[in-house]
């Protein structure tokens, strides 16, 4: 898989290994404001603005956005410490919102059972 671009068109890999801080982009702030409150990633934006910038830029491209969510949650390199609990929870809620409301995935019978048990 290739590098995931940020909203400025740069590859995410270009940011790895750099010590310079990344600011939350204005476009990412506007994107967050459009999300329902339960899906707004405030802790993620404060701690990892690069991630929120990337998600905002990929939001309208389901295959690329889903790939980025997977890249964030699955340690393929074997050297990541993982996210703090608050950030991991926000990312999980955001992905759930994305997959169930923004760009719903095909549902199975098991998904329907789970959804009915929640409501």
The first five atom37 places (N, CA, C, CB, O) and aatype in JSON, in Angstrom:
{
  "aatype": [20, 20, 20, 20, 20, 20, 20, 20, 20, 20, 20, 20, 20, 20, 20, 20, 20, 20, 20, 20, 20, 20, 20, 20, 20, 20, 20, 20, 20, 20, 20, 20, 20, 20, 20, 20, 20, 20, 20, 20, 20, 20, 20, 20, 20, 20, 20, 20, 20, 20, 20, 20, 20, 20, 20, 20, 20, 20, 20, 20, 20, 20, 20, 20, 20, 20, 20, 20, 20, 20, 20, 20, 20, 20, 20, 20, 20, 20, 20, 20, 20, 20, 20, 20, 20, 20, 20, 20, 20, 20, 20, 20, 20, 20, 20, 20, 20, 20, 20, 20, 20, 20, 20, 20, 20, 20, 20, 20, 20, 20, 20, 20, 20, 20, 20, 20, 20, 20, 20],
  "atom_mask": [
    [1, 1, 1, 1, 1],
    [1, 1, 1, 1, 1],
    [1, 1, 1, 1, 1],
    [1, 1, 1, 1, 1],
    [1, 1, 1, 1, 1],
    [1, 1, 1, 1, 1],
    [1, 1, 1, 1, 1],
    [1, 1, 1, 1, 1],
    [1, 1, 1, 1, 1],
    [1, 1, 1, 1, 1],
    [1, 1, 1, 1, 1],
    [1, 1, 1, 1, 1],
    [1, 1, 1, 1, 1],
    [1, 1, 1, 1, 1],
    [1, 1, 1, 1, 1],
    [1, 1, 1, 1, 1],
    [1, 1, 1, 1, 1],
    [1, 1, 1, 1, 1],
    [1, 1, 1, 1, 1],
    [1, 1, 1, 1, 1],
    [1, 1, 1, 1, 1],
    [1, 1, 1, 1, 1],
    [1, 1, 1, 1, 1],
    [1, 1, 1, 1, 1],
    [1, 1, 1, 1, 1],
    [1, 1, 1, 1, 1],
    [1, 1, 1, 1, 1],
    [1, 1, 1, 1, 1],
    [1, 1, 1, 1, 1],
    [1, 1, 1, 1, 1],
    [1, 1, 1, 1, 1],
    [1, 1, 1, 1, 1],
    [1, 1, 1, 1, 1],
    [1, 1, 1, 1, 1],
    [1, 1, 1, 1, 1],
    [1, 1, 1, 1, 1],
    [1, 1, 1, 1, 1],
    [1, 1, 1, 1, 1],
    [1, 1, 1, 1, 1],
    [1, 1, 1, 1, 1],
    [1, 1, 1, 1, 1],
    [1, 1, 1, 1, 1],
    [1, 1, 1, 1, 1],
    [1, 1, 1, 1, 1],
    [1, 1, 1, 1, 1],
    [1, 1, 1, 1, 1],
    [1, 1, 1, 1, 1],
    [1, 1, 1, 1, 1],
    [1, 1, 1, 1, 1],
    [1, 1, 1, 1, 1],
    [1, 1, 1, 1, 1],
    [1, 1, 1, 1, 1],
    [1, 1, 1, 1, 1],
    [1, 1, 1, 1, 1],
    [1, 1, 1, 1, 1],
    [1, 1, 1, 1, 1],
    [1, 1, 1, 1, 1],
    [1, 1, 1, 1, 1],
    [1, 1, 1, 1, 1],
    [1, 1, 1, 1, 1],
    [1, 1, 1, 1, 1],
    [1, 1, 1, 1, 1],
    [1, 1, 1, 1, 1],
    [1, 1, 1, 1, 1],
    [1, 1, 1, 1, 1],
    [1, 1, 1, 1, 1],
    [1, 1, 1, 1, 1],
    [1, 1, 1, 1, 1],
    [1, 1, 1, 1, 1],
    [1, 1, 1, 1, 1],
    [1, 1, 1, 1, 1],
    [1, 1, 1, 1, 1],
    [1, 1, 1, 1, 1],
    [1, 1, 1, 1, 1],
    [1, 1, 1, 1, 1],
    [1, 1, 1, 1, 1],
    [1, 1, 1, 1, 1],
    [1, 1, 1, 1, 1],
    [1, 1, 1, 1, 1],
    [1, 1, 1, 1, 1],
    [1, 1, 1, 1, 1],
    [1, 1, 1, 1, 1],
    [1, 1, 1, 1, 1],
    [1, 1, 1, 1, 1],
    [1, 1, 1, 1, 1],
    [1, 1, 1, 1, 1],
    [1, 1, 1, 1, 1],
    [1, 1, 1, 1, 1],
    [1, 1, 1, 1, 1],
    [1, 1, 1, 1, 1],
    [1, 1, 1, 1, 1],
    [1, 1, 1, 1, 1],
    [1, 1, 1, 1, 1],
    [1, 1, 1, 1, 1],
    [1, 1, 1, 1, 1],
    [1, 1, 1, 1, 1],
    [1, 1, 1, 1, 1],
    [1, 1, 1, 1, 1],
    [1, 1, 1, 1, 1],
    [1, 1, 1, 1, 1],
    [1, 1, 1, 1, 1],
    [1, 1, 1, 1, 1],
    [1, 1, 1, 1, 1],
    [1, 1, 1, 1, 1],
    [1, 1, 1, 1, 1],
    [1, 1, 1, 1, 1],
    [1, 1, 1, 1, 1],
    [1, 1, 1, 1, 1],
    [1, 1, 1, 1, 1],
    [1, 1, 1, 1, 1],
    [1, 1, 1, 1, 1],
    [1, 1, 1, 1, 1],
    [1, 1, 1, 1, 1],
    [1, 1, 1, 1, 1],
    [1, 1, 1, 1, 1],
    [1, 1, 1, 1, 1],
    [1, 1, 1, 1, 1],
    [1, 1, 1, 1, 1],
    [1, 1, 1, 1, 1]
  ],
  "atom_positions": [
    [[0.84, -1.17, 0.0], [0.0, 0.0, 0.0], [0.89, 1.23, 0.0], [-0.96, 0.0, 1.2], [1.92, 1.27, 0.67]],
    [[0.47, 2.23, -0.77], [1.23, 3.47, -0.84], [0.98, 4.34, 0.36], [0.91, 4.23, -2.11], [0.12, 4.05, 1.19]],
    [[1.73, 5.41, 0.44], [1.56, 6.35, 1.53], [0.22, 7.05, 1.42], [2.7, 7.37, 1.54], [-0.27, 7.29, 0.31]],
    [[-0.37, 7.37, 2.55], [-1.63, 8.08, 2.6], [-1.33, 9.57, 2.58], [-2.46, 7.69, 3.86], [-0.59, 10.05, 3.44]],
    [[-1.87, 10.32, 1.61], [-1.55, 11.74, 1.55], [-2.31, 12.53, 2.61], [-1.86, 12.29, 0.18], [-3.41, 12.15, 3.0]],
    [[-1.71, 13.6, 3.05], [-2.42, 14.51, 3.95], [-3.15, 15.53, 3.08], [-1.43, 15.22, 4.96], [-2.97, 15.52, 1.86]],
    [[-3.97, 16.4, 3.68], [-4.74, 17.34, 2.88], [-3.88, 18.28, 2.03], [-5.62, 18.16, 3.77], [-4.37, 18.86, 1.07]],
    [[-2.63, 18.43, 2.36], [-1.74, 19.3, 1.59], [-1.06, 18.56, 0.45], [-0.71, 19.91, 2.5], [-0.23, 19.13, -0.26]],
    [[-1.41, 17.26, 0.27], [-0.87, 16.5, -0.83], [0.47, 15.84, -0.54], [-0.74, 17.36, -2.01], [1.06, 15.25, -1.45]],
    [[0.96, 15.92, 0.67], [2.24, 15.31, 1.02], [1.99, 13.9, 1.55], [3.01, 16.17, 2.07], [0.93, 13.63, 2.12]],
    [[2.92, 13.04, 1.36], [2.78, 11.67, 1.85], [2.95, 11.63, 3.35], [3.79, 10.75, 1.17], [3.8, 12.32, 3.92]],
    [[2.12, 10.8, 4.01], [2.2, 10.67, 5.46], [3.58, 10.2, 5.9], [1.13, 9.71, 5.97], [4.06, 10.58, 6.96]],
    [[4.21, 9.37, 5.09], [5.52, 8.86, 5.46], [6.55, 9.98, 5.54], [5.98, 7.82, 4.45], [7.55, 9.86, 6.26]],
    [[6.32, 11.06, 4.84], [7.25, 12.18, 4.88], [7.28, 12.81, 6.26], [6.89, 13.22, 3.84], [8.27, 13.45, 6.63]],
    [[6.21, 12.64, 7.03], [6.14, 13.21, 8.38], [6.83, 12.33, 9.42], [4.69, 13.43, 8.77], [7.26, 12.82, 10.46]],
    [[6.93, 11.04, 9.14], [7.53, 10.12, 10.1], [8.98, 10.48, 10.3], [7.4, 8.67, 9.65], [9.7, 10.79, 9.35]],
    [[9.41, 10.42, 11.54], [10.8, 10.67, 11.84], [11.13, 12.14, 11.99], [11.64, 10.08, 10.79], [12.26, 12.48, 12.35]],
    [[10.18, 13.01, 11.74], [10.42, 14.44, 11.91], [10.05, 14.83, 13.33], [9.6, 15.27, 10.89], [9.17, 14.24, 13.96]],
    [[10.75, 15.83, 13.83], [10.45, 16.3, 15.18], [9.65, 17.59, 15.16], [11.73, 16.49, 15.96], [9.19, 18.05, 16.21]],
    [[9.47, 18.19, 13.98], [8.72, 19.44, 13.93], [7.23, 19.17, 14.14], [8.94, 20.16, 12.57], [6.7, 18.18, 13.63]],
    [[6.57, 20.04, 14.9], [5.15, 19.82, 15.18], [4.29, 20.08, 13.94], [4.69, 20.73, 16.33], [4.65, 20.88, 13.08]],
    [[3.18, 19.4, 13.87], [2.22, 19.57, 12.79], [1.0, 20.25, 13.4], [1.85, 18.2, 12.11], [0.48, 19.8, 14.42]],
    [[0.54, 21.32, 12.79], [-0.62, 22.05, 13.29], [-1.9, 21.46, 12.69], [-0.51, 23.55, 12.96], [-1.89, 20.9, 11.6]],
    [[-2.97, 21.61, 13.42], [-4.28, 21.2, 12.92], [-4.69, 22.18, 11.82], [-5.34, 21.15, 14.07], [-4.75, 23.39, 12.05]],
    [[-4.98, 21.66, 10.65], [-5.34, 22.49, 9.5], [-6.74, 23.09, 9.68], [-5.28, 21.67, 8.2], [-7.6, 22.49, 10.32]],
    [[-6.94, 24.26, 9.12], [-8.26, 24.9, 9.16], [-9.32, 24.01, 8.54], [-8.23, 26.25, 8.45], [-10.45, 23.95, 9.02]],
    [[-8.96, 23.31, 7.47], [-9.9, 22.4, 6.81], [-10.29, 21.25, 7.75], [-9.3, 21.85, 5.51], [-11.42, 20.77, 7.7]],
    [[-9.36, 20.81, 8.58], [-9.66, 19.74, 9.54], [-10.59, 20.25, 10.64], [-8.36, 19.19, 10.15], [-11.47, 19.52, 11.09]],
    [[-10.4, 21.49, 11.06], [-11.29, 22.08, 12.07], [-12.71, 22.17, 11.51], [-10.79, 23.5, 12.49], [-13.67, 21.81, 12.19]],
    [[-12.84, 22.64, 10.27], [-14.17, 22.74, 9.64], [-14.8, 21.35, 9.5], [-14.06, 23.41, 8.25], [-16.0, 21.2, 9.71]],
    [[-13.99, 20.35, 9.14], [-14.49, 18.98, 9.01], [-15.0, 18.47, 10.35], [-13.38, 18.06, 8.47], [-16.07, 17.86, 10.42]],
    [[-14.23, 18.71, 11.41], [-14.65, 18.25, 12.74], [-15.95, 18.9, 13.17], [-13.56, 18.55, 13.77], [-16.79, 18.25, 13.79]],
    [[-16.13, 20.18, 12.85], [-17.35, 20.89, 13.22], [-18.58, 20.31, 12.55], [-17.21, 22.35, 12.87], [-19.69, 20.47, 13.06]],
    [[-18.41, 19.66, 11.42], [-19.53, 19.06, 10.69], [-19.91, 17.68, 11.24], [-19.2, 18.94, 9.22], [-20.98, 17.16, 10.92]],
    [[-19.05, 17.1, 12.06], [-19.33, 15.78, 12.63], [-20.28, 15.91, 13.82], [-18.02, 15.08, 13.05], [-20.28, 16.94, 14.5]],
    [[-21.08, 14.87, 14.07], [-21.88, 14.9, 15.3], [-20.94, 14.87, 16.51], [-22.88, 13.7, 15.34], [-19.83, 14.35, 16.42]],
    [[-21.38, 15.42, 17.59], [-20.52, 15.56, 18.77], [-19.89, 14.25, 19.2], [-21.31, 16.15, 19.92], [-18.71, 14.22, 19.56]],
    [[-20.64, 13.15, 19.16], [-20.11, 11.87, 19.62], [-18.97, 11.34, 18.75], [-21.22, 10.85, 19.67], [-18.23, 10.45, 19.15]],
    [[-18.84, 11.9, 17.53], [-17.8, 11.42, 16.61], [-16.64, 12.4, 16.46], [-18.41, 11.15, 15.25], [-15.7, 12.12, 15.73]],
    [[-16.7, 13.53, 17.13], [-15.63, 14.53, 16.99], [-14.38, 14.09, 17.76], [-16.11, 15.91, 17.48], [-14.45, 13.88, 18.97]],
    [[-13.25, 13.96, 17.08], [-12.03, 13.46, 17.71], [-11.19, 14.57, 18.38], [-11.18, 12.74, 16.68], [-10.1, 14.89, 17.9]],
    [[-11.69, 15.15, 19.46], [-11.0, 16.26, 20.13], [-9.64, 15.87, 20.7], [-11.86, 16.81, 21.24], [-8.65, 16.58, 20.49]],
    [[-9.57, 14.75, 21.41], [-8.3, 14.31, 22.0], [-7.3, 13.95, 20.91], [-8.52, 13.1, 22.93], [-6.11, 14.24, 21.02]],
    [[-7.78, 13.32, 19.86], [-6.9, 12.96, 18.75], [-6.35, 14.21, 18.09], [-7.66, 12.1, 17.71], [-5.16, 14.27, 17.75]],
    [[-7.2, 15.22, 17.89], [-6.76, 16.48, 17.28], [-5.72, 17.16, 18.15], [-7.95, 17.41, 17.05], [-4.75, 17.73, 17.64]],
    [[-5.91, 17.12, 19.46], [-4.97, 17.78, 20.37], [-3.62, 17.05, 20.41], [-5.56, 17.86, 21.78], [-2.57, 17.69, 20.45]],
    [[-3.66, 15.73, 20.4], [-2.43, 14.94, 20.55], [-1.79, 14.55, 19.22], [-2.73, 13.7, 21.33], [-0.56, 14.47, 19.12]],
    [[-2.62, 14.32, 18.21], [-2.14, 13.84, 16.91], [-2.81, 14.62, 15.79], [-2.4, 12.33, 16.76], [-3.59, 14.04, 15.03]],
    [[-2.53, 15.91, 15.65], [-3.2, 16.69, 14.6], [-2.95, 16.16, 13.2], [-2.75, 18.13, 14.68], [-3.81, 16.29, 12.33]],
    [[-1.79, 15.57, 12.97], [-1.49, 15.01, 11.65], [-2.53, 13.95, 11.25], [-0.08, 14.39, 11.64], [-2.93, 13.88, 10.09]],
    [[-2.96, 13.14, 12.22], [-3.96, 12.1, 11.95], [-5.29, 12.73, 11.57], [-4.13, 11.17, 13.17], [-5.93, 12.3, 10.61]],
    [[-5.7, 13.75, 12.31], [-6.98, 14.4, 12.02], [-6.91, 15.12, 10.68], [-7.35, 15.4, 13.15], [-7.88, 15.11, 9.92]],
    [[-5.79, 15.75, 10.37], [-5.62, 16.38, 9.06], [-5.77, 15.34, 7.94], [-4.24, 17.06, 8.97], [-6.43, 15.6, 6.94]],
    [[-5.17, 14.19, 8.13], [-5.25, 13.13, 7.11], [-6.68, 12.61, 6.97], [-4.31, 11.98, 7.45], [-7.16, 12.43, 5.86]],
    [[-7.35, 12.36, 8.11], [-8.73, 11.86, 8.05], [-9.65, 12.85, 7.35], [-9.25, 11.57, 9.46], [-10.5, 12.46, 6.55]],
    [[-9.48, 14.13, 7.65], [-10.31, 15.15, 7.0], [-10.09, 15.13, 5.49], [-9.99, 16.55, 7.57], [-11.05, 15.29, 4.72]],
    [[-8.87, 14.95, 5.07], [-8.56, 14.92, 3.64], [-9.02, 13.67, 2.93], [-7.1, 15.07, 3.46], [-9.28, 13.7, 1.73]],
    [[-9.13, 12.58, 3.66], [-9.51, 11.29, 3.06], [-10.98, 10.96, 3.22], [-8.69, 10.19, 3.67], [-11.46, 9.98, 2.65]],
    [[-11.71, 11.74, 3.97], [-13.08, 11.45, 4.39], [-14.02, 11.09, 3.23], [-13.64, 12.63, 5.13], [-14.88, 10.22, 3.39]],
    [[-13.87, 11.73, 2.09], [-14.76, 11.49, 0.96], [-14.29, 10.37, 0.04], [-14.93, 12.76, 0.17], [-14.89, 10.14, -1.01]],
    [[-13.23, 9.69, 0.4], [-12.71, 8.57, -0.4], [-12.77, 7.29, 0.44], [-11.25, 8.86, -0.87], [-11.79, 6.94, 1.1]],
    [[-13.91, 6.59, 0.41], [-14.08, 5.42, 1.29], [-12.95, 4.4, 1.27], [-15.33, 4.74, 0.94], [-12.5, 3.99, 2.34]],
    [[-12.47, 3.96, 0.11], [-11.41, 2.95, 0.15], [-10.14, 3.46, 0.84], [-11.07, 2.49, -1.27], [-9.51, 2.74, 1.62]],
    [[-9.76, 4.7, 0.54], [-8.54, 5.25, 1.12], [-8.72, 5.57, 2.61], [-8.11, 6.51, 0.36], [-7.81, 5.37, 3.41]],
    [[-9.9, 6.08, 2.96], [-10.14, 6.41, 4.37], [-10.18, 5.13, 5.22], [-11.46, 7.2, 4.51], [-9.6, 5.09, 6.31]],
    [[-10.84, 4.1, 4.73], [-10.89, 2.84, 5.47], [-9.49, 2.23, 5.6], [-11.84, 1.83, 4.78], [-9.14, 1.68, 6.64]],
    [[-8.7, 2.33, 4.55], [-7.33, 1.82, 4.61], [-6.53, 2.59, 5.65], [-6.64, 1.93, 3.22], [-5.72, 2.0, 6.37]],
    [[-6.76, 3.88, 5.75], [-6.04, 4.7, 6.74], [-6.46, 4.33, 8.15], [-6.28, 6.19, 6.49], [-5.62, 4.22, 9.04]],
    [[-7.77, 4.13, 8.36], [-8.24, 3.67, 9.68], [-7.54, 2.36, 10.06], [-9.78, 3.49, 9.68], [-7.08, 2.21, 11.19]],
    [[-7.48, 1.43, 9.12], [-6.81, 0.15, 9.4], [-5.34, 0.35, 9.7], [-6.97, -0.81, 8.21], [-4.8, -0.27, 10.62]],
    [[-4.69, 1.21, 8.94], [-3.28, 1.49, 9.16], [-3.04, 2.05, 10.56], [-2.76, 2.48, 8.09], [-2.04, 1.74, 11.21]],
    [[-3.98, 2.87, 11.03], [-3.85, 3.45, 12.37], [-4.03, 2.41, 13.46], [-4.87, 4.57, 12.55], [-3.34, 2.46, 14.49]],
    [[-4.93, 1.49, 13.26], [-5.29, 0.57, 14.33], [-4.51, -0.74, 14.33], [-6.74, 0.26, 14.25], [-4.48, -1.44, 15.34]],
    [[-3.88, -1.07, 13.22], [-3.14, -2.33, 13.13], [-1.65, -2.03, 13.01], [-3.62, -3.19, 11.91], [-1.22, -1.29, 12.12]],
    [[-0.87, -2.58, 13.91], [0.57, -2.36, 13.92], [1.25, -3.36, 13.0], [1.14, -2.47, 15.36], [1.54, -4.49, 13.39]],
    [[1.5, -2.93, 11.77], [2.16, -3.8, 10.8], [3.67, -3.76, 10.94], [1.75, -3.42, 9.39], [4.37, -4.64, 10.45]],
    [[4.18, -2.72, 11.6], [5.64, -2.59, 11.75], [6.15, -3.31, 12.99], [6.02, -1.11, 11.82], [7.32, -3.67, 13.06]],
    [[5.28, -3.52, 13.96], [5.68, -4.23, 15.17], [6.4, -3.38, 16.2], [6.53, -5.36, 14.81], [6.94, -3.92, 17.17]],
    [[6.43, -2.06, 16.01], [7.17, -1.23, 16.96], [6.34, -0.08, 17.53], [8.4, -0.68, 16.29], [6.9, 0.84, 18.14]],
    [[5.05, -0.13, 17.35], [4.2, 0.95, 17.86], [3.75, 0.65, 19.28], [2.97, 1.15, 16.95], [3.56, -0.51, 19.66]],
    [[3.59, 1.71, 20.06], [3.14, 1.56, 21.44], [1.63, 1.53, 21.55], [3.69, 2.69, 22.29], [1.1, 1.06, 22.56]],
    [[0.94, 1.99, 20.56], [-0.51, 2.08, 20.61], [-0.95, 3.46, 21.06], [-1.08, 1.0, 21.54], [-0.14, 4.25, 21.56]],
    [[-2.21, 3.74, 20.89], [-2.75, 5.03, 21.27], [-3.21, 5.03, 22.71], [-3.89, 5.42, 20.35], [-3.56, 3.99, 23.25]],
    [[-3.22, 6.22, 23.33], [-3.86, 6.32, 24.64], [-5.34, 5.91, 24.51], [-3.72, 7.78, 25.21], [-5.92, 6.02, 23.44]],
    [[-5.91, 5.45, 25.59], [-7.28, 4.94, 25.59], [-8.27, 5.93, 24.99], [-7.71, 4.59, 26.99], [-9.13, 5.55, 24.2]],
    [[-8.16, 7.22, 25.37], [-9.11, 8.22, 24.88], [-9.03, 8.35, 23.36], [-8.85, 9.58, 25.54], [-10.06, 8.46, 22.69]],
    [[-7.83, 8.33, 22.82], [-7.63, 8.47, 21.39], [-8.14, 7.23, 20.67], [-6.14, 8.71, 21.06], [-8.83, 7.34, 19.65]],
    [[-7.81, 6.05, 21.17], [-8.28, 4.81, 20.55], [-9.8, 4.76, 20.55], [-7.7, 3.59, 21.29], [-10.4, 4.31, 19.57]],
    [[-10.43, 5.21, 21.63], [-11.89, 5.23, 21.71], [-12.49, 6.19, 20.69], [-12.35, 5.62, 23.12], [-13.49, 5.89, 20.04]],
    [[-11.86, 7.37, 20.56], [-12.35, 8.34, 19.58], [-12.23, 7.79, 18.16], [-11.57, 9.66, 19.7], [-13.16, 7.92, 17.36]],
    [[-11.1, 7.19, 17.85], [-10.91, 6.64, 16.51], [-11.9, 5.51, 16.22], [-9.48, 6.14, 16.35], [-12.4, 5.39, 15.11]],
    [[-12.17, 4.7, 17.23], [-13.14, 3.61, 17.05], [-14.54, 4.18, 16.82], [-13.14, 2.68, 18.28], [-15.27, 3.7, 15.96]],
    [[-14.92, 5.2, 17.59], [-16.23, 5.83, 17.42], [-16.34, 6.5, 16.06], [-16.49, 6.86, 18.54], [-17.39, 6.44, 15.41]],
    [[-15.28, 7.15, 15.63], [-15.27, 7.82, 14.34], [-15.39, 6.81, 13.2], [-13.99, 8.65, 14.18], [-16.13, 7.03, 12.25]],
    [[-14.67, 5.71, 13.31], [-14.75, 4.67, 12.28], [-16.14, 4.05, 12.25], [-13.68, 3.58, 12.52], [-16.68, 3.77, 11.18]],
    [[-16.73, 3.83, 13.42], [-18.08, 3.28, 13.49], [-19.07, 4.24, 12.81], [-18.5, 3.03, 14.96], [-19.93, 3.81, 12.05]],
    [[-18.94, 5.53, 13.09], [-19.8, 6.53, 12.45], [-19.59, 6.52, 10.94], [-19.51, 7.94, 13.03], [-20.55, 6.57, 10.17]],
    [[-18.35, 6.45, 10.52], [-18.02, 6.44, 9.09], [-18.66, 5.23, 8.4], [-16.5, 6.42, 8.89], [-19.28, 5.36, 7.34]],
    [[-18.49, 4.06, 9.0], [-18.98, 2.83, 8.39], [-20.49, 2.63, 8.51], [-18.28, 1.66, 9.0], [-21.07, 1.88, 7.73]],
    [[-21.12, 3.29, 9.47], [-22.55, 3.08, 9.64], [-23.41, 4.22, 9.1], [-22.86, 2.88, 11.09], [-24.57, 4.01, 8.77]],
    [[-22.85, 5.43, 9.01], [-23.65, 6.59, 8.59], [-23.11, 7.24, 7.32], [-23.71, 7.62, 9.71], [-23.85, 7.43, 6.36]],
    [[-21.82, 7.59, 7.31], [-21.25, 8.36, 6.21], [-21.15, 7.51, 4.94], [-19.86, 8.88, 6.59], [-21.67, 7.9, 3.9]],
    [[-20.5, 6.39, 5.03], [-20.35, 5.47, 3.9], [-20.63, 4.06, 4.42], [-18.91, 5.57, 3.26], [-19.7, 3.29, 4.68]],
    [[-21.91, 3.73, 4.57], [-22.25, 2.41, 5.15], [-21.68, 1.26, 4.33], [-23.76, 2.26, 5.25], [-21.67, 1.27, 3.1]],
    [[-21.22, 0.28, 5.06], [-20.74, -0.94, 4.41], [-21.91, -1.91, 4.32], [-19.54, -1.57, 5.2], [-22.92, -1.76, 4.99]],
    [[-21.74, -2.89, 3.48], [-22.78, -3.89, 3.33], [-22.99, -4.6, 4.66], [-22.42, -4.91, 2.21], [-22.03, -5.07, 5.28]],
    [[-24.23, -4.68, 5.09], [-24.55, -5.29, 6.37], [-24.81, -6.79, 6.2], [-25.78, -4.61, 6.99], [-25.32, -7.24, 5.18]],
    [[-24.45, -7.53, 7.23], [-24.77, -8.95, 7.27], [-25.88, -9.15, 8.28], [-23.51, -9.81, 7.63], [-26.25, -8.21, 8.99]],
    [[-26.39, -10.34, 8.37], [-27.42, -10.66, 9.35], [-26.88, -10.41, 10.76], [-27.89, -12.12, 9.19], [-27.62, -9.94, 11.62]],
    [[-25.63, -10.73, 10.99], [-25.04, -10.53, 12.32], [-24.96, -9.05, 12.67], [-23.64, -11.17, 12.39], [-25.18, -8.68, 13.82]],
    [[-24.64, -8.2, 11.71], [-24.63, -6.76, 11.95], [-26.01, -6.27, 12.35], [-24.14, -6.01, 10.72], [-26.14, -5.43, 13.24]],
    [[-27.03, -6.79, 11.69], [-28.41, -6.38, 12.0], [-28.77, -6.8, 13.42], [-29.41, -7.0, 10.99], [-29.42, -6.04, 14.14]],
    [[-28.37, -7.98, 13.83], [-28.64, -8.44, 15.21], [-27.97, -7.53, 16.21], [-28.16, -9.89, 15.41], [-28.58, -7.16, 17.22]],
    [[-26.73, -7.16, 15.96], [-26.01, -6.27, 16.86], [-26.68, -4.9, 16.91], [-24.55, -6.13, 16.42], [-26.85, -4.34, 18.0]],
    [[-27.06, -4.36, 15.75], [-27.71, -3.05, 15.72], [-29.02, -3.06, 16.47], [-27.94, -2.62, 14.3], [-29.34, -2.09, 17.17]],
    [[-29.8, -4.12, 16.34], [-31.07, -4.19, 17.06], [-30.87, -4.33, 18.56], [-31.89, -5.36, 16.55], [-31.68, -3.83, 19.34]],
    [[-29.8, -4.98, 18.97], [-29.55, -5.13, 20.41], [-29.1, -3.82, 21.03], [-28.49, -6.2, 20.66], [-29.28, -3.62, 22.23]],
    [[-28.51, -2.92, 20.22], [-28.08, -1.61, 20.73], [-29.26, -0.67, 20.91], [-27.06, -0.98, 19.78], [-29.24, 0.17, 21.8]],
    [[-30.27, -0.8, 20.09], [-31.38, 0.17, 20.08], [-32.53, -0.31, 20.82], [-31.79, 0.5, 18.72], [-33.54, 0.39, 20.91]]
  ]
}
